[in-house]
Amino acid sequence: METTDELLRYIKTHVPNFSNPKIISSGVAYHYTMHSDLIQKDGRIKGRIIDENIDCSQNDFVSIPATENNGVVFAYESLVESKLEAFVLPEDKQRIKIIKNDYNSAVYANHQQEVDYTGAPPTIIILAHEITNFQIIYP
């Protein structure tokens, strides 16, 4: 997928668990990961493969490293929201890092299953190649 417009159309057509999706322009979002070592080694953020199951990427307690140059990265609008989603268990602070991402454009949507279950905030879904800068900021 090359453009955020294409990503939006794909989500609307194939991933109904993301409700009220819309495109947002450039901004900052906060992504949590347990694979910051790979990101630092590669010097870039890769994303999750785009398919009908992109809304299931957080089902596993230990995530699989993202490997797609044109995949998607999930993030939140604020550092506080990202921390609330990332740090569920006390040991999470040893294995999870939060990355601040600057991006050109993204899709903003409610991950309806998470909203219904935990009251999660809206998700920012960014094509990895739309990330212009990133920095590990926490902890």
N, C-alpha and C positions, 0 to 999 in steps of 0.2 A: 504494500500500500504506500503510495507516494505522497498523498496530500491528506490534510485533516478533513477536507470535504469528503473524500472517499471513505475515511474512517467513520465519519458521522453517518453516511449512508449505509455502511456495512452494519454498524451498531443498530441503527433503526430497523434494518431488515432481518438481521440474524441473531441479535442478542437482546431479547425483550426484557431481560432482568435489569438492564440499564434503562431507567425511566427518565423522561424529560431531557434527552440529550440535546446539547446545543454547542456551537463553536464559540470559544472565547479567544480573544487575541492575546498577544504576548503578556507574559507575567512571570511570577515566581510560584513554585509549588514545592512541597516537601515530601520526599519519597523515603520510605524506610526499607532497609535491606539487611540481610545477614551475609551478603556477598560483596561487601565493600572492598575486600582484598582483590577480587577479580576486576572490579571497576577500576581500582587504582592501577593494577597491572596493565589493563587494556588502555587506560587513559581516556575511556569513554564509557557511557552507559549504553548497554544493549537492552532490548525489550523482550517481552514475552511474545511468542508467535501469535498471530492474529487468526483466530478461528471462532467457531460458535461457542467455545468454552472459555473465552477470555474472562468471563465473569466468575469462573471457578478457580482462579489462580491462587486464591488465599485459603483454599480448603485444606491444604496440607500444612501441618504445624511447622515442618521444616521445608522451606521453599526450594525449588529447583532453580539453579542459576539461569538467568535470562541470557539467550545466546543470539537473538535476532537483531541484525543491524537496523532493520525496518520494523521491528516489533513495537509493542506498546509498554509504556511505563506508567504505573498507577501512583498517584500522589494526592496530597491534600493541600488545601488553601493556606493552612497555617501550621507553624511548628507545633503548636499546642495540639491541634487535631491529629497530626502525625504521631506525636508522642502517645496520645490516648489510644490510638489504633495499634501502635507497635509494642508498647511495653505493658503486656498483660501479666506476665510472670516476673518475679524479682530477678531471675537469671537472664531475662531478655536484655538487660542493659549491658551484659557482657558480650552478647552475640549479635546485637542489632545496632546499626548505625542509621542516622538520618542524614539525608543528602538534600541540600538546597539546589533546586534546578531552575535555571532561567530557560524559558522556552518561547518560541515564536507564535505558536497557536496550539490549541488542544481542544478536546471534547470534555465538556462539563456535564456530569450526569449523576443521578442517584443510583447507587447499586442497591436496588430495591430489596433484595434478600438481606443485605447487611442493615439497611435502614429499619426493616421490619424486626430483625432479630436483636440488634444492639443500639439502634438509633444513630448509626454511623452518619457522619457528614457526607456531603456530595464528594464524588471522586473526580479527579482531574486525570484524564486519559491522554497521554502524550505519545506521539510517535517518537521513537528514540532519536531519529535524525532531526527532529524539531528542537532538541535540547541544545542550547547554544553555550551553556556554561554550567558547571556543577561544582559543588564543594561539600565535603563531609563536614557537618557542623555539630553533630551531637551523637553520642556523648564525647 
